[in-house]
Amino acid sequence: MRTTPNPAAESVLVVDDEPTLRTLLSFVVQRAGAHPVLAPDAATARKLATEQSFACALIDKNMPGESGLEFLKWLRSAQPGCNALIVTAYGNVDSAVEALRLGAFDYLLKPFEVDALEHRLKLALQQYQMRQERERMQAMLVQSDRLASLGLLAAGVVHEVNTPLAYILSNLDWLDEELPALRQTLRGPPAAGGETGSLAQRLEMVESTLRDIREGAERVRDIARDVKAFARDSDDASMLVDLREVIDAALKLALVHIRYRARVVRDYQEVPLVMANEPRLAQVFLNLVVNAAQAIPEDGSSHQISVRLWTGAKGEACAEVEDTGTGISAENMARLFEPFFTTKPRGEGTGLGLFICKSIIESFDGTITVSSRPGQGTTFRISLPPHVRSANTTDALTPMSIAAS
């Protein structure tokens, strides 16, 4: 049974300079269950394609001004998901090969049979729908993994919130007793010199206590902000992202897993901003940091998780998460990024974490690699293209190392 089309998402762009053919192609598009949007030339089609998205496009190869193949090349960069069908009366093998090389979904010769064109257009629309559905399912999978990670971190988050809440409540209890006593003192007869000094000290303690309460409340606010930023159901919108902020947020969320297993060493050099989705990048680094902590045995030994940032030789932003844990065997390395593959005990992992990490990084045109030595530890390395390439991309700054336990 055919899915009811979304008119906005399943519009078909029809580009042909002949009015009669535009009318015929429009008829075919309607028969295929989509909405035709007509353009008499490539210039008009460009304007339309900047205003809305198209599931498919029917493009005449030979048009006055910009040719159909030139427009196809532009369309593939402007709307990579649009399936384009080239229609021409002047076809040959070379132009067909060129059209397919430029990314055309299909290549048809005029005159064509209406039923044949409709069939090919339906195939193109079905592929578009399947791709949209796959992307929707992948987005749901990413969000499910993010929420599963939050479930794993819930105990740690509660602990991190309870600690400042405990001294906030304790200080409020003290103020509840101290302020009435101060009020009583101030209502009494004027104090002598020694009593005045004691009163000043008491007021200083009240001020100090209020500062402590404020610090505790800010700590709770920061934790809530980090959790909210990580858990929100983000869209695909990208923004300028500072990797230092993303990694620090991930380390704070994972602190309960790290605290009793290893100390964290940060080595942050200057890195360019990257164009990415911040919650999804945070998901990647949280996954890597938690995996690093879980790979370290609680054997009382001195272990370390190192997080590094630097600028690569081509100006790319590079990040690395290294642990001194148990490492990964050679037989498991080849399957590490496969979906549903896990080396964790049953019930402790879905096997989707690293698969999703790889998908997220590659969606931002980046790469993720891994190296490991059994018994010595594992290193994950991420590379992301810079938002703006610097003219001087090879100068490395002096590392700034910060150790935290």
Residue pairs with C-beta under 8 A, 6 or more apart in sequence:
2 33
3 129
5 33
5 34
5 35
5 125
7 35
8 52
8 53
9 53
9 55
9 132
10 33
10 34
10 35
10 55
10 125
10 128
10 129
11 34
11 35
11 36
11 37
11 52
11 53
11 54
11 55
12 29
12 32
12 34
12 35
12 36
12 37
12 54
12 55
12 56
12 57
12 58
12 121
12 125
13 37
13 39
13 45
13 48
13 49
13 54
13 56
13 57
13 58
13 59
13 82
14 22
14 25
14 26
14 29
14 36
14 37
14 38
14 39
14 57
14 58
15 39
15 41
15 42
15 44
15 45
15 57
15 58
15 59
15 60
15 63
15 68
15 71
16 22
16 25
16 40
16 58
16 59
16 60
16 63
16 87
17 40
17 41
17 60
17 63
17 64
18 60
19 40
21 60
21 110
22 38
22 40
24 114
25 36
25 58
25 87
25 117
26 36
26 38
27 114
28 58
28 114
28 117
28 118
28 121
29 35
29 36
29 58
29 121
30 36
31 114
31 118
32 118
32 121
32 122
32 125
33 122
33 125
34 55
34 56
34 121
34 125
37 48
37 52
37 54
39 45
39 48
41 63
41 64
41 65
41 66
42 63
42 65
42 66
42 67
42 68
42 70
42 71
43 65
43 66
45 57
45 59
45 71
45 75
46 71
46 74
46 78
49 75
49 78
49 79
49 82
50 78
53 79
53 81
53 82
54 79
54 82
55 81
55 82
55 83
55 124
55 125
55 128
55 129
56 82
56 83
56 84
56 85
56 105
56 121
56 124
56 125
56 128
57 75
57 82
57 83
57 84
57 85
58 84
58 85
58 87
58 121
59 68
59 71
59 72
59 75
59 84
59 85
59 86
59 87
60 68
60 87
60 88
61 67
61 68
61 69
61 86
61 87
61 88
61 90
61 91
61 95
61 99
62 68
62 88
62 89
62 90
63 71
68 86
68 88
69 86
69 95
69 98
69 99
69 102
72 84
72 86
72 99
72 102
72 103
72 104
73 102
73 103
75 82
75 84
76 82
76 84
76 102
76 103
81 128
81 131
81 132
82 128
83 105
83 124
83 125
83 127
83 128
84 103
84 104
84 105
85 104
85 105
85 106
85 107
85 108
85 120
85 121
85 124
86 99
86 104
86 106
86 107
86 108
87 108
87 109
87 110
87 112
87 117
88 95
88 107
88 108
88 109
88 110
89 109
89 110
89 111
91 107
91 109
96 107
99 107
100 107
105 124
105 127
106 120
106 123
106 124
108 116
108 117
108 120
138 359
139 236
141 352
141 356
142 280
142 283
142 356
142 359
142 360
143 233
145 283
145 287
145 350
145 352
145 353
145 356
146 230
146 231
146 279
146 283
147 231
148 350
149 230
149 283
149 286
149 287
149 290
149 353
150 157
150 227
150 230
150 231
152 290
153 253
153 254
153 256
153 257
153 286
153 290
155 256
156 253
156 254
156 255
156 256
156 257
157 223
157 227
157 253
157 256
159 256
160 223
160 252
160 255
160 256
161 220
161 223
161 224
164 215
164 216
164 217
164 219
164 220
165 216
165 220
167 212
167 216
168 213
168 216
168 217
168 220
171 209
171 212
171 213
171 216
172 213
174 209
175 206
175 209
175 210
178 202
178 205
178 206
179 206
182 199
182 202
182 203
182 206
185 191
185 199
186 199
191 199
222 252
223 252
226 249
226 252
226 253
227 253
229 249
229 278
229 279
229 282
230 249
230 253
230 279
230 282
230 283
230 286
231 279
232 279
234 277
234 278
234 279
234 280
236 277
237 277
238 275
238 276
238 277
238 364
239 275
239 276
239 277
239 278
240 273
240 274
240 275
240 387
241 273
241 274
241 275
241 276
241 277
241 278
241 281
242 273
243 271
243 274
243 281
243 309
243 317
243 319
243 384
244 268
244 271
244 309
246 278
246 281
246 282
246 285
247 266
247 285
247 307
247 309
247 319
249 282
250 282
250 285
250 286
250 289
251 258
251 264
251 289
251 307
251 404
253 286
254 286
254 289
254 290
254 293
257 289
257 290
257 293
257 294
258 264
258 289
258 293
258 305
259 405
260 298
261 293
261 296
261 298
261 303
262 292
262 293
262 296
262 303
262 304
262 305
262 323
262 324
263 302
263 303
263 304
263 305
263 403
263 404
263 405
264 304
264 305
264 306
264 307
264 403
264 404
264 405
265 304
265 305
265 306
265 307
265 401
265 402
265 403
265 404
266 307
266 308
266 400
266 401
266 402
266 403
266 404
267 306
267 307
267 308
267 309
267 399
267 400
267 401
268 308
268 309
268 399
268 400
268 402
269 308
269 309
269 310
269 311
269 396
269 397
269 398
269 399
269 400
270 310
270 311
270 397
271 309
271 310
271 311
271 317
271 318
271 319
272 311
272 315
272 316
272 317
272 386
272 387
272 388
272 389
272 390
273 317
273 386
273 387
273 388
274 281
274 317
274 364
274 366
274 384
274 385
274 386
274 387
275 364
275 385
275 387
276 364
276 384
277 360
277 364
280 360
280 363
281 360
281 364
283 356
283 357
283 360
284 357
284 360
284 361
284 368
284 382
285 319
285 321
287 353
287 354
287 356
287 357
288 321
288 357
288 380
289 305
289 307
289 321
291 353
291 354
292 305
292 321
292 322
292 323
292 325
292 378
293 305
293 323
294 344
295 323
295 325
295 326
295 327
295 377
295 378
296 303
296 305
296 323
296 324
296 325
296 326
297 325
297 326
303 323
303 324
303 325
304 323
304 324
305 321
305 322
305 323
305 324
306 320
306 321
306 322
306 323
307 319
307 320
307 321
307 322
308 318
308 319
308 320
308 322
309 317
309 318
309 319
309 320
310 318
310 396
310 399
311 317
311 318
311 386
311 390
311 393
311 396
312 318
312 383
312 393
313 393
313 394
314 393
315 386
315 389
315 390
315 393
316 383
316 384
316 385
316 386
317 383
317 384
317 385
317 386
318 381
318 382
318 383
318 384
319 381
319 382
319 383
319 384
320 379
320 380
320 381
320 382
321 379
321 380
322 377
322 378
322 379
322 380
323 377
323 378
323 379
324 376
324 377
325 377
325 378
326 374
326 375
327 372
327 373
327 374
327 375
327 376
327 377
327 378
328 336
328 343
328 370
328 372
328 374
328 378
329 374
330 374
332 341
332 343
333 370
333 372
335 341
336 354
336 370
337 354
337 355
337 357
337 358
337 368
338 351
338 355
339 351
339 352
339 355
340 350
340 351
340 352
340 355
341 351
341 355
342 349
342 350
342 351
357 368
358 368
361 367
361 368
361 382
361 384
362 368
364 384
364 385
365 384
365 385
366 382
366 383
366 384
366 385
367 382
367 383
368 380
368 381
368 382
368 383
369 380
369 381
370 378
370 379
370 380
370 381
371 378
371 379
371 381
372 378
372 379
